[in-house]
Each structure stands twice: as C-alpha cells, then as structure tokens.
C-alpha cells in the first residue's frame, strides 16, 4: 500500500526541544517539536506553561507533538483537554505524533480522530490502547514499534489504515476492528499473537510479506475486497476458521510453518481456508505449508488456486465445496491429502501434482473434469471418484493403485505404472465411514453411473485390471502387452450396427459381436459404410488401418482366453480375421480370397447357423442334381454267362452288369428323391451309399462327400467354440 500524501515532512526536520535530554541516551537532546509559542516540547514545558497550553485546547483541535516523549499522565492530561462534554470522548483534529515515544500506557481508547492521524515511527513502550477508537480519516502507523500489547479492539478505521513495516513485539489485538478503506500491514512483524477475530476489511487488506511469529487468529473475519497475503510467513498456527473472503484472496508464496486452519472457510471468488467463506478467487500459488493445513468444510465460491503449493504434512479438505475451478497443478503433498466428501462443482486440476506418501483420495464428487495428467503417485493409492471426466494422461503410478469410479469417462493414455493397477466401476454410491452415502446431486444430469474408458493408448497393460467398465469407446492401438490385460466382471465393448441395411441395392446384415471403437472409426470412414458405424469425431488424430487392428484383436483374444473364457474370446478372433480379410497391405490377394471363403461359409468357424445353412443348401443341390442326373433310369440287371465243355466237366460263369442308363422322362419322382436323399445323407457323414449311379452321379457324390462333411465340421466347431469352458 502506498503512503497517502503527507501534510508534514516525512523526516524529523522540525525544531527539536533541547530540554530534559539525557546525553548518555540521546546526545542530540529531546526530539520533541516545540509547543507553539515556546522553545520546548510538551513534555518539557514548565507546569504553568503546560497547564496554560492544555487549557487553551478544545475538542476537535489539531495537535502536533512529533517526537515528544509521553508518560501515561501527560497523555491523559492532553486527551482530557480534548474531551467532548457531550459524548465524554476525546475528539482530535489533525494528529501529528510521528516519532513520538510513549513510555507509559498510551490509552487512546474511544478517541475520535476527525482528521489524519499520524503515528509514523512512534514507539509504544507499554500498553497501547486504541479500543473503540474511531479514525475518520487516514490512520498512519508506518514503522511504528509496539513493545507491549497493542489493543485496537473494536476500533473503526474509516479511512486508509497504514501499518506497513510496523513491529508488534507484544500481542496485536484487532478483534472486531472495522477497516472501511484499505488496510496495509505489508512487511509488518507480529512477534506475539496477532488477533484479527471478527475484524471486517471492507477495502483492500494487504498483508504481503508480513511475518507472524506466533499464533495468527482471523476466525470469523470478513474480507469484502481483496485479501493479499503473498509471501507472508506464518511461523506458528494460522487460524482462518469461518472467515469470509468476498474478494480475491491471494496467498501466493506464503509460508505456513505449522498448522494452517481454514475450517468452513468460504471462498466466493479465488481462495482457500477452515469454515472460511471465500466469495472471490483464493490464490495460494506456491504457498508452503510446513505443518497441517486444514481447509475442511471450507466453501470456495470462485477459483481456488493452490498451484505449486507444498503441503509438508496433512492437507485437509474434507467436506469442502469448490464452486469454481480448483487448481492444484504442480502441488506437492508430502503426507496425507484428505479430500473425503469434497465437492467440486466445476473442474479440479491436479496436473503434475506429486503425492509422495500413501494416498486415499476421496470419496469425492467432481461435476466437471478431474485432471490427474502427469501427476506422480509415489506410494500406494486408492482413488474413489464420482466425476464426469477423469484425465490421467502420462500419470505415473510408482506403487499399487486402485481407481474406483462412478459416472466417469477416463482418458488413461500413456499412463505409466509398474505395479498392479485396477480401474473398477462402482455400482452403488460411495459410503462414508459413518455409513452415510456420498451425495451426488452435482451429477444428477448424467445418463447413468457407468464408468467409461476412452483411451489406453501407450499404456503397458501387463499389470492393468479393468473391472465392470464400459470399453465401447476405448482406443487400444499402441497399448503394450495387451495380451496380459485382465478383464474382470462385465466389461462391455461396442456392438455392430443392428438390423438390416442396404448397400448398393443389396441387403446387409451384421452378426452381433463385440468390436473395438477403432474398427467403428475405420468402417465409418469407408465410402460404402452403412449407417450405425460411429466415426472418430471432429479433431480426432491418427488414422487406424486393419493392419494395426488385427494384432489388437489378437492380443485381446489371448487375454480373454488366458482368463479361461474361450467363448468370450470368439468375438475378438472374429474381429482379428475380419481385419486380416480387409488388410490390403499385409495380407496377399490369395490369402484374402481364402479368408473371404472362410468368412462366407462359416463366419471363420464361429457362425454355426451359417455353416448349417450352407450345408442344407449343398444337400438340396446335391439331391436335385442326383435326381436330375445321378440316379439311373432303372437298376441295371445282372447277367450270368458260361461255357459247358464237351463231354461235361466244370462250368465257369461270368457275372456282368449293365451300365446305368441316364434317366429319361419324369426324373423328379418320389422314388428317385428317396434314392437321391439316401446318397446325400451318406455323403454328409463321409460314407458311400453303395447305390448304382450314373457317371455324372458318381462325380456329384464325390463332390458331396468332400464338401458337406466339411460344412458339418465347421458347424460343430462353431458350436464347440460357443460352449467350451
């Protein structure tokens, strides 16, 4: 705070009193200014002259006693001369007491200072009492020294109050004081207890670089404008319980060497403190809390900025409410970080924050985005969060971690962890130790409480466990050791578009299966894409190809198979084969055609209905072909021929059978159908019917005995894949 214009010289350049000085103490003599009409100060006037001077004073007169030494009795006599008979309180005009020294108790209680009151560099060697005093204009105490107690209880400062660089060696009591304009305590040194309980600061309150050597008490104080505590040092407890900060509260680079209590503080713009109310911004940027910092039940109605703050012991924010953005970026929590039952109505920023000890963060509610990107968790951690979005990009987890989430959409891209880490969805609201459920009214407009993972790109999944989460929008490309991922509970994936669609005048129907979000994005980008495939959306980066998706599906298939859930792995095998079939870079044309036939006949050995359908069609074609061309017109008759030797003897017979005759006339009769069906059914089980067939029928039967058992085997394989355990 800058000094107001001074009506008197700032340096002691007035005519000094030359009387009564002790050369051993003050060789220059007494520094008191001359009383008008005399050559001595008020302290060194003769009794008669002093009485005459005091008798000439009236309430409201100006006084000028710069540098004058005052005893208790001398000051009392001066104030009695200025006492207003109507009120019983002294009234003073312009008060000039710079460099004055008060050797006894200085009792200015209930004095009304109607004009500027100057106490610059004054020294109060005993009790300084200004209780219920009223300063109607500027009150300037810059560089004053209070050796004993300084009492400003219930004092009223209607103008600027300047206490910059003041030294309070005893207690400083400002409880219930009212500062209607600016109050400047910049670089003030509070050697003992500083009491500002229930004080009211209606203008700017400046405590920059102030030093509180002992307890600082601000409970129930009200800051209606800016509160500046930048670079302030609190060497003992700082108590801000139930304080109301209606303006910006700035605590950047402040140092708290012991406990900082801010219970139920209210930050109504940017701020921070216990039962305190901060109506404007509360800034604790780069503040250092060497002991416990208690902000439990505090209300921050605007931004709360703790970026780069250091909490060397307990940081307590239990049951606090952050109505504006909460900024904890680059903050360091060396011990416990308590946010149980905290409510963040907007975003909570913990980017690059460091948690050095074991941490249990929550349960808490965040209606906006909870950002833990690039944060470092050095010890075991349990996060219980109900939040719309959770960003953990490049977060480092150096020990075991468990994330229990509700309503959250999680971005876990490039997170780093070498120990088991679990991301689990919590079905029911979190419960506090007292049995009460955590209120989630701030998330009432969310569609459901499901936890969705949006990205695992760049993660080493060797120690990752996902339980009951929604992976329908998750990006897996670039995940390392995906085959070691563990999927527990019910983890859902994206589905193919349901129903029948039309593509170039032909119907298309997709068999229901679990798919990756990236397959959706790739298919949606194809020129012939049907409706239902979801695109990557605006701003998406990276173009994923089937060649990249095939190994992702393969790794997921192995991960599920290793968990003894082979039926569940079938969809990932199907996805892998689909990507291979569509891959034009790593899969050759011949292999793609073979895969196409495999897909067409049996859905890669996973669609029993398709294989059975083809089997039925093949059998029907076989029956029709046999009826038309394979079954002969009549069964060939056997003939026996032989030669009888002359004179008798052994007769040798030769058995012959006529060639089957191609059918003529009506070929599609019941008898011929029965014969054709018999041949076809035997072919399905790879047996010969033993019936006589035409030449064409023989080849038809051979083809049937090759194709139809294969189709039957594919159908059996598909059924086995769905029921195997």
C-alpha positions in Angstrom: 0.0 0.0 0.0 1.5 3.4 -1.0 1.6 6.1 1.6 -1.0 8.9 1.4 0.1 12.4 0.8 1.8 13.7 4.0 0.9 17.1 5.2 4.1 17.2 7.2 7.7 16.3 6.4 8.4 12.6 6.5 11.8 13.1 8.1 12.1 14.6 11.6 13.1 18.1 10.4 11.1 20.1 12.9 12.8 22.2 15.6 13.9 20.0 18.4 13.3 20.6 22.1 16.7 21.0 23.8 15.5 20.4 27.3 15.4 17.4 29.5 17.5 15.1 27.4 19.9 12.6 28.8 23.2 13.0 27.0 24.1 9.4 27.7 20.9 8.2 26.0 20.3 10.8 23.4 23.2 13.1 22.7 21.2 15.2 20.4 18.7 16.0 23.1 14.9 15.7 23.1 13.4 15.3 19.6 10.0 16.7 20.6 8.7 19.5 18.5 8.2 22.9 20.1 4.8 23.8 21.5 3.6 26.8 19.6 5.0 30.0 21.3 7.6 28.1 23.3 11.0 26.6 22.8 10.3 23.3 24.5 8.1 20.2 23.7 5.0 19.5 25.7 6.9 17.1 28.0 9.5 19.7 29.0 7.3 22.8 29.4 7.0 24.2 32.9 3.9 23.2 34.7 2.4 26.6 34.4 3.0 26.8 30.6 1.7 23.2 30.1 -1.4 24.0 32.1 -2.0 27.2 30.1 -1.5 25.3 26.8 -3.9 22.5 27.7 -6.5 24.9 29.0 -6.4 26.5 25.5 -7.4 23.3 23.7 -10.9 22.4 22.8 -12.5 19.2 21.3 -11.6 18.8 17.7 -8.4 20.9 17.8 -5.3 19.9 15.8 -2.3 18.6 17.8 1.3 18.4 16.7 3.6 16.7 19.2 6.0 15.0 16.9 9.0 13.3 18.6 7.6 14.1 22.0 8.1 11.7 24.9 4.8 10.9 26.7 4.2 9.5 30.1 0.9 8.0 30.9 -0.2 11.0 33.0 1.0 13.5 30.3 -1.0 11.8 27.6 -4.1 11.5 29.9 -3.9 15.2 30.5 -3.7 16.0 26.8 -6.7 13.8 26.0 -8.7 15.2 28.9 -8.2 18.7 27.4 -9.8 17.4 24.1 -12.7 15.5 25.7 -16.1 16.4 24.3 -18.5 17.0 27.2 -21.5 15.9 25.1 -20.1 12.4 24.4 -17.4 12.0 27.1 -14.9 11.0 24.5 -11.9 13.0 23.3 -12.1 14.5 19.8 -9.0 15.4 17.8 -8.4 17.1 14.5 -5.2 16.5 12.6 -3.0 14.4 14.9 0.8 14.6 14.4 2.6 12.1 16.6 5.3 10.9 14.3 8.4 9.7 16.2 6.6 10.2 19.5 7.6 7.9 22.3 5.1 6.6 24.8 7.0 5.4 27.9 3.9 4.6 29.9 0.5 3.2 29.0 -0.9 5.0 25.9 -4.6 5.0 26.3 -6.3 6.3 23.2 -9.5 4.3 23.9 -12.7 5.7 22.4 -10.8 8.7 21.0 -12.3 10.2 17.8 -9.7 11.2 15.2 -11.6 13.5 12.9 -8.7 14.2 10.6 -5.5 12.5 9.6 -3.8 10.7 12.5 0.0 10.3 12.1 1.8 7.8 14.3 4.6 7.1 11.9 7.7 5.6 13.6 6.1 6.2 17.0 7.3 3.9 19.8 4.9 2.5 22.4 7.0 1.0 25.3 4.0 0.0 27.4 0.4 -0.9 26.6 -1.0 0.9 23.5 -4.8 1.1 23.8 -6.9 2.2 20.9 -10.0 0.2 21.8 -13.2 1.5 20.2 -11.2 4.5 18.8 -12.6 6.0 15.6 -10.3 7.1 12.8 -12.5 9.2 10.5 -9.6 9.8 8.1 -6.2 8.3 7.4 -4.6 6.5 10.3 -0.9 6.1 9.6 1.3 3.9 11.8 4.1 3.0 9.3 7.2 1.7 11.0 5.8 2.3 14.5 7.0 0.0 17.3 4.7 -1.6 19.8 6.9 -3.1 22.6 4.0 -4.4 24.7 0.3 -5.1 23.9 -1.3 -3.1 21.0 -5.0 -3.1 21.5 -7.2 -1.9 18.6 -10.2 -4.0 19.6 -13.4 -2.7 18.0 -11.6 0.3 16.6 -13.1 1.9 13.4 -10.9 3.0 10.5 -13.0 5.0 8.1 -10.0 6.0 6.0 -6.8 4.2 5.0 -5.1 2.3 7.8 -1.4 2.1 7.3 0.6 -0.4 9.5 3.3 -1.2 7.0 6.6 -2.3 8.5 5.2 -2.0 12.0 6.9 -4.1 14.7 4.4 -5.7 17.1 6.6 -7.1 19.8 3.7 -7.9 22.1 0.2 -9.1 21.3 -1.6 -7.3 18.5 -5.3 -7.2 19.2 -7.5 -6.1 16.3 -10.5 -8.3 17.1 -13.8 -6.8 15.9 -12.0 -3.8 14.3 -13.6 -2.3 11.2 -11.5 -1.2 8.3 -13.8 0.7 5.9 -11.0 1.5 3.4 -7.6 0.0 2.7 -5.7 -1.7 5.5 -2.0 -2.1 4.9 0.1 -4.5 7.0 2.8 -5.0 4.4 6.0 -6.3 6.0 4.6 -6.0 9.5 6.3 -8.1 12.1 3.9 -9.7 14.6 6.2 -11.0 17.4 3.4 -12.4 19.5 -0.2 -13.4 19.0 -1.9 -11.5 16.2 -5.7 -11.4 16.8 -8.0 -10.3 14.0 -11.1 -12.3 15.1 -14.3 -10.9 13.7 -12.4 -8.0 12.1 -14.1 -6.5 9.0 -12.0 -5.4 6.0 -14.2 -3.6 3.5 -11.3 -2.3 1.4 -8.1 -4.0 0.3 -6.3 -5.9 3.1 -2.6 -6.1 2.4 -0.5 -8.5 4.5 2.2 -9.0 1.8 5.5 -10.2 3.3 4.1 -9.9 6.8 5.7 -12.2 9.4 3.6 -13.9 12.1 6.0 -15.2 14.7 3.2 -16.6 16.9 -0.4 -17.6 16.5 -2.3 -15.7 13.8 -6.1 -15.6 14.5 -8.5 -14.5 11.8 -11.5 -16.6 12.8 -14.9 -15.1 11.6 -13.1 -12.2 10.0 -14.7 -10.7 6.8 -12.7 -9.6 3.8 -15.1 -7.8 1.5 -12.4 -6.8 -1.0 -9.0 -8.2 -2.0 -7.0 -10.0 0.7 -3.3 -10.1 0.0 -1.1 -12.5 1.9 1.5 -13.0 -0.8 4.9 -14.0 0.6 3.6 -13.8 4.1 5.2 -16.1 6.7 3.2 -17.9 9.4 5.7 -19.4 11.9 3.0 -20.7 14.2 -0.6 -21.8 13.7 -2.7 -19.7 11.3 -6.4 -19.8 12.1 -8.8 -18.7 9.5 -11.8 -20.6 10.6 -15.2 -19.3 9.4 -13.5 -16.4 7.5 -15.4 -14.9 4.6 -13.4 -13.8 1.6 -15.7 -11.8 -0.6 -12.9 -10.6 -2.9 -9.8 -12.2 -4.3 -7.7 -13.8 -1.6 -4.1 -14.2 -2.6 -1.7 -16.4 -0.7 0.9 -17.0 -3.4 4.4 -17.9 -2.0 3.0 -17.7 1.6 4.8 -19.9 4.1 3.0 -21.9 6.8 5.5 -23.5 9.1 3.0 -25.1 11.4 -0.8 -25.7 11.3 -3.0 -23.7 8.9 -6.6 -23.9 9.9 -9.3 -22.9 7.4 -12.3 -25.0 8.5 -15.6 -23.9 7.0 -13.9 -21.0 5.2 -15.9 -19.6 2.3 -14.0 -18.6 -0.9 -16.5 -16.7 -3.0 -14.0 -15.9 -5.7 -10.5 -17.3 -5.9 -9.3 -18.5 -2.3 -8.6 -21.1 0.5 -9.3 -21.7 4.5 -11.3 -23.7 7.5 -15.0 -22.9 7.9 -14.0 -19.8 5.9 -16.1 -18.4 3.1 -14.2 -17.2 0.0 -16.6 -15.3 -2.2 -14.0 -14.4 -4.8 -10.8 -16.0 -6.0 -8.4 -17.6 -3.4 -4.8 -17.8 -4.5 -2.3 -19.9 -2.6 0.0 -20.3 -5.6 3.5 -21.6 -4.4 2.4 -21.4 -0.8 4.3 -23.7 1.6 2.5 -25.4 4.5 5.2 -26.8 6.8 2.6 -28.3 9.1 -1.1 -29.3 8.8 -3.3 -27.2 6.5 -6.9 -27.7 7.5 -9.5 -26.4 5.0 -12.2 -28.8 6.0 -15.8 -27.7 5.4 -14.5 -24.7 3.5 -16.6 -23.1 0.7 -14.8 -21.7 -2.3 -17.3 -19.8 -4.4 -14.9 -18.9 -7.1 -11.4 -20.2 -8.2 -9.3 -21.8 -5.6 -5.7 -21.7 -6.7 -3.2 -23.9 -4.9 -0.9 -24.5 -7.9 2.7 -25.3 -6.9 1.7 -25.2 -3.2 3.7 -27.5 -0.9 1.9 -29.4 1.9 4.6 -30.9 4.0 2.1 -32.6 6.4 -1.6 -33.1 6.4 -3.6 -31.3 3.8 -7.2 -31.5 4.9 -10.0 -30.5 2.5 -12.7 -32.9 3.9 -16.3 -31.8 3.2 -15.0 -28.7 1.4 -17.0 -27.2 -1.5 -15.3 -25.8 -4.6 -17.9 -23.9 -6.6 -15.3 -22.6 -9.0 -12.3 -24.2 -10.6 -10.0 -25.9 -8.1 -6.4 -25.5 -9.2 -3.8 -27.9 -7.6 -1.5 -28.2 -10.6 2.2 -28.9 -9.6 1.1 -29.0 -5.9 3.2 -31.3 -3.7 1.5 -33.5 -1.0 4.3 -35.0 1.1 1.9 -36.7 3.5 -1.8 -37.2 3.7 -4.1 -35.5 1.2 -7.6 -35.6 2.6 -10.5 -34.8 0.2 -13.1 -37.0 1.7 -16.7 -35.8 0.9 -15.2 -32.8 -1.0 -17.5 -31.5 -3.8 -16.0 -29.9 -6.9 -18.8 -28.2 -8.8 -16.5 -27.4 -11.7 -13.1 -28.7 -12.8 -10.5 -30.0 -10.4 -6.9 -29.6 -11.8 -4.2 -31.8 -10.2 -2.0 -31.8 -13.3 1.7 -32.5 -12.4 0.8 -32.8 -8.8 3.0 -35.0 -6.6 1.7 -37.4 -3.9 4.7 -38.7 -2.1 3.0 -40.9 0.5 0.3 -43.5 0.6 -2.9 -41.7 -0.5 -6.6 -42.3 -0.3 -8.2 -39.6 -2.4 -11.9 -39.4 -1.8 -14.6 -40.4 -1.9 -15.4 -37.1 -3.6 -17.6 -35.7 -6.3 -16.5 -33.6 -9.2 -19.2 -32.3 -11.6 -16.6 -31.3 -14.2 -13.3 -32.8 -15.2 -10.8 -34.3 -12.7 -7.3 -33.8 -14.2 -4.5 -36.0 -12.9 -2.4 -35.9 -16.1 1.3 -36.1 -15.4 0.7 -36.4 -11.7 3.0 -38.6 -9.7 1.8 -41.1 -7.1 4.9 -42.4 -5.2 3.0 -44.6 -2.7 0.0 -46.9 -2.8 -3.1 -45.0 -3.8 -6.9 -45.5 -3.7 -9.0 -43.1 -5.7 -12.7 -43.1 -5.1 -14.2 -40.5 -7.5 -17.6 -39.7 -8.8 -16.8 -37.4 -11.7 -17.9 -36.7 -15.3 -14.4 -37.0 -16.8 -11.1 -38.2 -15.4 -7.9 -37.3 -17.3 -4.8 -39.5 -16.4 -2.6 -38.9 -19.4 1.0 -39.7 -18.6 0.2 -40.1 -15.0 2.9 -42.0 -13.1 2.0 -44.6 -10.5 5.0 -45.9 -8.6 3.1 -48.3 -6.4 -0.1 -50.3 -6.4 -3.2 -48.3 -7.2 -7.0 -48.8 -7.2 -9.4 -46.4 -9.0 -13.0 -46.9 -8.0 -15.1 -44.7 -10.2 -18.7 -43.6 -10.9 -20.1 -41.6 -13.8 -16.6 -41.2 -15.1 -15.2 -41.1 -18.6 -11.5 -41.9 -18.3 -8.6 -41.0 -20.5 -5.7 -43.2 -19.5 -3.4 -42.7 -22.5 0.3 -43.1 -21.9 -0.1 -43.6 -18.1 3.0 -45.3 -16.6 2.8 -48.0 -13.9 4.9 -51.0 -13.0 2.7 -52.4 -10.2 -0.9 -53.7 -10.3 -3.4 -51.0 -11.1 -7.2 -51.6 -11.1 -9.8 -49.4 -12.7 -13.2 -50.6 -11.4 -16.7 -49.3 -11.8 -18.6 -48.8 -8.6 -22.3 -49.8 -8.9 -23.6 -48.0 -5.8 -22.8 -44.6 -4.3 -19.8 -44.4 -2.1 -20.3 -44.7 1.6 -18.5 -42.7 4.2 -17.1 -44.2 7.4 -20.2 -43.0 9.3 -22.4 -45.0 7.0 -23.8 -42.0 5.0 -23.8 -42.2 1.3 -21.9 -39.5 -0.6 -24.4 -37.1 -2.2 -24.2 -36.9 -6.0 -26.6 -34.1 -6.8 -23.9 -32.4 -8.8 -24.0 -35.4 -11.2 -27.8 -35.7 -11.3 -28.0 -34.9 -15.1 -25.6 -37.7 -16.1 -27.3 -40.5 -18.0 -26.0 -43.3 -15.7 -23.3 -44.2 -13.3 -21.3 -46.3 -15.7 -17.5 -45.9 -15.9 -16.2 -45.5 -19.5 -12.6 -45.8 -20.5 -11.8 -43.7 -23.6 -8.2 -44.4 -24.2 -5.4 -46.9 -23.2 -3.0 -45.9 -25.9 0.6 -46.1 -24.9 -0.1 -48.0 -21.7 1.9 -51.1 -20.7 -1.1 -53.2 -19.7 0.9 -56.0 -18.1 -0.4 -55.0 -14.6 -3.7 -53.5 -15.6 -7.0 -54.8 -14.4 -10.3 -53.5 -15.7 -13.5 -54.4 -13.8 -17.1 -53.7 -14.9 -16.1 -50.8 -17.2 -17.5 -49.7 -20.5 -14.9 -50.1 -23.3 -17.2 -49.3 -26.2 -15.3 -46.0 -26.9 -11.8 -47.1 -25.8 -8.8 -46.7 -28.1 -6.4 -49.7 -27.8 -4.0 -49.1 -30.6 -0.5 -48.6 -29.3 -1.1 -50.4 -26.0 1.8 -52.6 -24.9 1.4 -56.1 -23.6 -2.3 -56.0 -24.3 -2.4 -59.8 -24.2 -1.7 -59.6 -20.4 -4.6 -57.3 -19.7 -7.2 -58.7 -17.2 -10.9 -58.1 -17.8 -13.0 -58.8 -14.7 -16.7 -58.7 -14.2 -18.8 -57.3 -17.1 -16.7 -55.2 -19.4 -18.7 -54.1 -22.4 -17.5 -53.3 -25.9 -19.0 -51.6 -28.9 -21.6 -53.5 -31.0 -22.0 -53.7 -34.7 -24.9 -51.8 -36.3 -28.1 -53.8 -35.6 -30.8 -54.6 -38.1 -30.7 -54.9 -41.9 -29.0 -52.2 -44.0 -28.9 -51.6 -47.8 -25.6 -51.3 -49.7 -25.8 -50.7 -53.4 -29.3 -52.2 -53.7 -28.5 -55.3 -51.7 -29.3 -56.1 -48.1 -26.5 -56.2 -45.5 -26.9 -57.6 -42.0 -24.1 -57.8 -39.5 -23.9 -60.7 -37.0 -23.9 -59.2 -33.5 -20.4 -59.2 -31.9 -18.2 -57.2 -29.7 -16.0 -54.7 -31.6 -13.4 -52.1 -31.0 -14.2 -48.4 -31.2 -11.3 -48.1 -33.7 -13.0 -50.6 -36.1 -16.1 -48.4 -35.9 -14.0 -45.4 -36.9 -12.3 -47.3 -39.8 -15.6 -48.7 -41.2 -17.3 -45.3 -40.8 -14.6 -43.8 -43.0 -15.2 -46.2 -45.9 -17.1 -45.0 -48.9 -19.5 -47.9 -48.7 -20.1 -47.6 -45.0 -23.7 -48.2 -43.8 -25.4 -46.3 -41.0 -24.6 -47.3 -37.5 -20.8 -47.2 -37.6 -19.5 -44.4 -35.3 -16.9 -42.1 -36.7 -14.0 -40.8 -34.7 -15.5 -37.3 -34.4 -14.0 -33.9 -35.1 -10.5 -33.3 -34.0 -9.5 -37.0 -33.9 -5.9 -37.7 -34.8 -4.4 -40.8 -36.2 -5.8 -43.0 -39.0 -6.1 -46.6 -37.9 -5.9 -49.3 -40.5 -6.9 -53.0 -40.5 -3.2 -53.9 -40.3 -3.0 -52.1 -37.0 -6.2 -53.5 -35.6 -5.6 -57.2 -36.3 -2.8 -57.6 -33.6 -5.0 -55.6 -31.2 -7.8 -58.1 -31.6 -5.3 -61.0 -31.4 -3.9 -59.7 -28.1 -7.4 -59.2 -26.6 -8.4 -62.7 -27.7 -5.3 -64.1 -25.9 -6.0 -62.1 -22.8 -9.6 -63.4 -22.6 -8.5 -67.0 -23.4 -5.9 -66.9 -20.6 -8.7 -66.0 -18.2 -10.4 -69.3 -19.2 -13.1 -67.5 -21.1 -12.7 -69.0 -24.5 -16.3 -68.4 -25.6 -15.8 -64.7 -24.7 -12.7 -64.6 -26.9 -14.6 -65.7 -30.0 -15.6 -62.2 -30.9 -12.1 -61.0 -30.8 -11.0 -63.8 -33.0 -13.7 -62.8 -35.5 -12.5 -59.2 -35.4 -8.9 -60.3 -36.0 -10.0 -62.4 -39.0 -12.1 -59.5 -40.3 -9.2 -57.1 -40.2 -6.9 -59.6 -41.9 -9.5 -60.1 -44.6 -9.7 -56.3 -45.2 -6.0 -55.7 -44.9 -4.5 -54.9 -48.3 -1.0 -54.2 -47.1 0.0 -57.3 -45.1 -2.4 -59.9 -46.5 -1.9 -61.1 -50.1 -4.8 -61.4 -52.6 -4.8 -65.3 -52.4 -5.0 -65.2 -48.7 -7.7 -62.6 -48.7 -9.8 -64.7 -51.1 -9.3 -67.8 -48.9 -10.3 -65.8 -45.8 -13.3 -64.5 -47.7 -14.5 -68.0 -48.4 -13.9 -69.0 -44.8 -16.0 -66.0 -43.7 -18.7 -66.7 -46.3 -19.0 -70.4 -45.4 -18.9 -70.3 -41.6 -18.0 -66.9 -40.2 -14.4 -68.0 -39.6 -15.7 -71.2 -37.9 -17.7 -69.2 -35.4 -21.2 -69.0 -37.0 -22.9 -72.4 -36.8 -26.1 -71.2 -38.4 -24.2 -70.0 -41.5 -22.4 -73.3 -41.8 -25.6 -75.3 -41.3 -27.3 -73.0 -43.9 -24.7 -73.8 -46.4 -24.9 -77.5 -45.5 -28.6 -77.5 -46.1 -28.2 -75.7 -49.4 -25.4 -78.1 -50.5 -27.6 -81.1 -49.6 -30.5 -79.6 -51.5 -28.4 -79.0 -54.6 -27.0 -82.5 -54.3 -30.4 -84.1 -54.1 -31.6 -82.1 -57.1 -28.6 -82.9 -59.2 -28.8 -86.6 -58.3 -32.5 -86.7 -59.2 -31.8 -85.0 -62.4 -28.6 -86.7 -63.5 -27.2 -89.1 -61.0 -29.8 -91.7 -60.3 -30.1 -94.1 -63.3 -33.3 -94.8 -65.1 -33.5 -98.4 -63.9 -31.4 -100.5 -61.7 -29.0 -102.5 -64.0 -29.8 -106.2 -64.2 -27.0 -108.8 -63.6 -26.3 -111.5 -66.3 -24.5 -114.8 -65.9 -22.8 -116.3 -69.0 -20.8 -119.5 -69.2 -19.5 -122.3 -71.5 -20.2 -126.1 -71.0 -17.2 -128.1 -72.1 -17.9 -131.0 -74.5 -18.3 -134.2 -72.6 -19.2 -132.4 -69.4 -17.0 -131.0 -66.7 -16.8 -127.8 -64.7 -18.8 -124.9 -65.9 -17.4 -121.3 -65.4 -19.9 -118.5 -65.2 -19.1 -114.8 -65.8 -21.3 -112.3 -64.0 -21.8 -109.0 -65.7 -24.0 -106.0 -65.0 -25.3 -103.5 -67.4 -24.2 -99.8 -67.4 -26.6 -97.5 -65.6 -28.7 -95.7 -68.1 -29.2 -92.0 -67.9 -32.7 -91.1 -66.9 -35.3 -90.1 -69.4 -38.9 -89.0 -68.9 -40.1 -87.8 -65.5 -36.9 -87.6 -63.3 -38.4 -85.9 -60.2 -40.4 -88.6 -58.6 -40.8 -89.7 -55.0 -38.8 -92.9 -55.6 -35.9 -91.0 -57.2 -36.0 -88.4 -54.4 -35.7 -91.1 -51.8 -32.7 -92.6 -53.6 -31.0 -89.2 -54.0 -31.6 -88.2 -50.4 -30.1 -91.5 -49.2 -27.0 -90.9 -51.3 -26.7 -87.3 -50.0 -27.2 -88.2 -46.3 -24.5 -90.8 -46.6 -22.2 -88.2 -48.2 -22.6 -85.9 -45.2 -21.1 -88.4 -42.9 -18.4 -89.3 -45.5 -19.9 -92.7 -46.4 -20.7 -94.2 -49.7 -24.3 -95.1 -50.3 -23.5 -98.2 -52.3 -26.2 -97.4 -54.9 -25.7 -97.5 -58.6 -25.3 -94.1 -60.0 -24.7 -92.7 -63.4 -21.3 -91.4 -64.3 -22.5 -87.8 -63.5 -24.0 -89.1 -60.3 -20.7 -90.6 -59.3 -18.9 -87.3 -59.6 -21.7 -85.5 -57.8 -21.4 -87.9 -54.9 -17.7 -87.4 -54.7 -18.1 -83.7 -54.5 -20.8 -84.1 -51.9 -18.6 -86.4 -49.8 -15.9 -83.7 -49.8 -17.9 -80.5 -49.2 -20.8 -81.5 -47.0 -18.7 -83.1 -44.2 -16.5 -80.1 -44.2 -19.6 -77.8 -43.7 -20.8 -80.1 -40.9 -17.4 -80.0 -39.2 -17.5 -76.2 -39.4 -20.9 -76.1 -37.8 -19.8 -78.4 -35.0 -16.6 -76.3 -34.5 -18.7 -73.1 -34.2 -21.0 -74.7 -31.6 -18.0 -76.0 -29.7 -16.4 -72.6 -29.6 -19.5 -71.1 -28.0 -19.9 -73.6 -25.2 -16.3 -74.6 -24.4 -15.1 -73.9 -20.9 
